[in-house]
Amino acid sequence: MIELRIGDQKAHQLVVRFCPEYIEEKLEFLEWKLETRTPGRPIQDPAAWLIWAIEKDYKPPSDFHSRQEIAREEAERDKRREKLRAEDERKRAQHLDELRRKYGTSQRELDLWPEVLKEISLQPTTATFNTCFTGTSLLALETDRAVIGVPNDQAREWLHNRLYKIIKRSLDGFLDSQVELEFVILQRPSMQS
């Protein structure tokens, strides 16, 4: 109110009579009107307009949203997004468990894959390690085949076309045998983005 050059006495009267949140809402309404240049008569004297808006309880139009309302809406959106993310994560974990049962994933695969990833991450050719290997899982080891779960088609293509030899060399080293790699998508199609 000082910036609007409302006199000290009038500002004091308003602060005593009205709660700070109410005054803040009217200040935001004034800022919005000045910024959007809403139809109607332009505001010639913002200080006088604000005093009247506070004392006469000018109601903003439906397309006006206070900072508090916007913050509340954003918090609700964030809460919904987090709930959806948690549900999606739960579905992914459930689907991964189903695939592990299908492929007979044992503790051996669960223990070996982090070691393979650790070795691969040290190689200079894998600058995109986090992007490529996040969400991957070793599902099955057979005599001549390793089944690796990947999060989506893009990861499958990237790992198969660009990092196949690195993964194979690392797995072969840990297993002391030669295996071919097979990549399967971990997510159900409806979960892919």
N, C-alpha and C positions, 0 to 999 in steps of 0.2 A: 504494500500500500504506500510505502514511502516513495517508491519509484514513480507511482502515479501522482505523487504530490497531494495526497489526501492529508489534510491538516492533522496535527498531532491530537487535537481534542476530538475530532470526528473519528479518527482511527481508534482512539482509546474507547470511545463509546461503542463502536462496532465490536471491538474485541471483548468488551465486557458483556454485551448483549447476545452475541452469537458465538457458537463453538468454533474452534480453529478449523475443523474439517469442513464445516459448512462454508466458511469464508474461503478456504482453499478451493472448494468446488466452484464457487462463483468466480474466483480469480482464473481458474482454468477455463471456465466458460467464456470469460472475457478474452483471454488469450486466443481461444479457438475462434471466436467471432472475428477478432482482428486478423488472424492468420488466414481464415477461409474466406473472408469478405462475403459473408452470407448475404443473401438478398434482403432487401429492405433498406431502411435508412442507415447510412454509415454512422459509426459511432464517432461523434465530433469531440466528445469530452469523456475519455475512458474513466476518469476518476468519478465523475458524476454518475456514469452508467453503472459502475461497480457498486457505488453506494445504494443506488436504487435497486440493483439486482439483489443485493444482500437484504435490504429492508423490505422489499416487495416480493422476495422469493421468486425471481424470474426463473422459469423452468426452461432448461435447454431442450432443443429438439431431439428427436429419437436418434439422429445420427451422431450426436455428441456422446463421447465416452470419457469419463474422467480418468486420470492416471490410476486411481484406485481401482476402478472398474476394469481397466485394461490389465493391470497387474493381476487382479483376481481371475480374469478370463485366461491370461497366460498361465497362471498357476494351475487352473483346471485343465487346460490343454496339456501342460507338462505332466500332470497326474494321469490323464488318459493315455498319453504316449508311453509313460512308464509302465502302466498297467498292461498295455498292448505288448510292449517290449518284453515284460516279464512272462506274459502268456506265450509269446512267440518262443522265448528261450525255453520255457517248460516243454513246449511241443517239440522243439529241436532236440532237447535232451531225451525226451520220451522216444522220438524217432531213432535217435542214435542208439539207445538201448535196444530197440527192436532190431536194428541192423546188426548190432553186436551179437544178439541171440541168433539171428539168421545165419551169420557167418561164423558163429562159434568163437567169437573173440575171447581169448584167454588172458590171464594175467601176463603171460609172456609178451603178447602184442602190446598190452597196456604199458608195460615197463619198458619195452624196447623203443617205441616210437619217440618218447621224449629224448632218449639218448641219440637217436638218429637226427632229430631236429636240432639238437644242441650241436652236433658235429656239422650239419649243413649250415647252420647260422654263422659258423666261423669262416666259411669260404667267401672270398671276396666277390665271387660272381653272383652272390645272392643278396644284392643290395635291397631287393624287394622282399626279403624274407617274411616280414610280418604280414604283408599283403597276401603273399602266396600261400603261406602255411597256416595262417590263423584259421581255426575251425577244422583242421584236418585230423584224421584218426587212422591208425593202422587197424583194420578190421580183421584181417586173416593172413596167416602165413602158412603156405602149403609147401610142398617139396620144391616146386619150381615157380611159384607165383606168390606175390604179395598183393593183397587187396587194400587199397588206400581210399578212405572216404574223404571227399572234398565238399566244401559248402555249396558250390554251384558250377554251372557250365563253364563260366569264365575261368575259375580256378582250375578246373579239370583241363581245359585247353592249355592254359599257361604252364601247368606242371608237366603235362604230357609233351608239349611241343618244345619247351625251353629248359626245363629242369629235370627231365627224365633221367639223363645220364648221371647227374649229381646224386639224385635220390637212389638210383640203382646201385651206384658205386658204394654209397654209404651203407645201404642195407646188405649188399653182398659182403662187405667187410665185417659187419656185425655177425652175419650168419655163417660165414665161411663157405658160402655156396652161391650159385648164380640163380637169381629169381627174375622173372618178368613182372612188370608192374601193371596192375589194373586199377583204374580210377573209377569210383562210383560216387554218385551224388548223394550226400547225406540228407539233404532237405527234401521234403515232399514238394512237388511243384507249386502247391498253393502257398508255401512258405518262402519261396524265392522272391527276391525283390528285383 
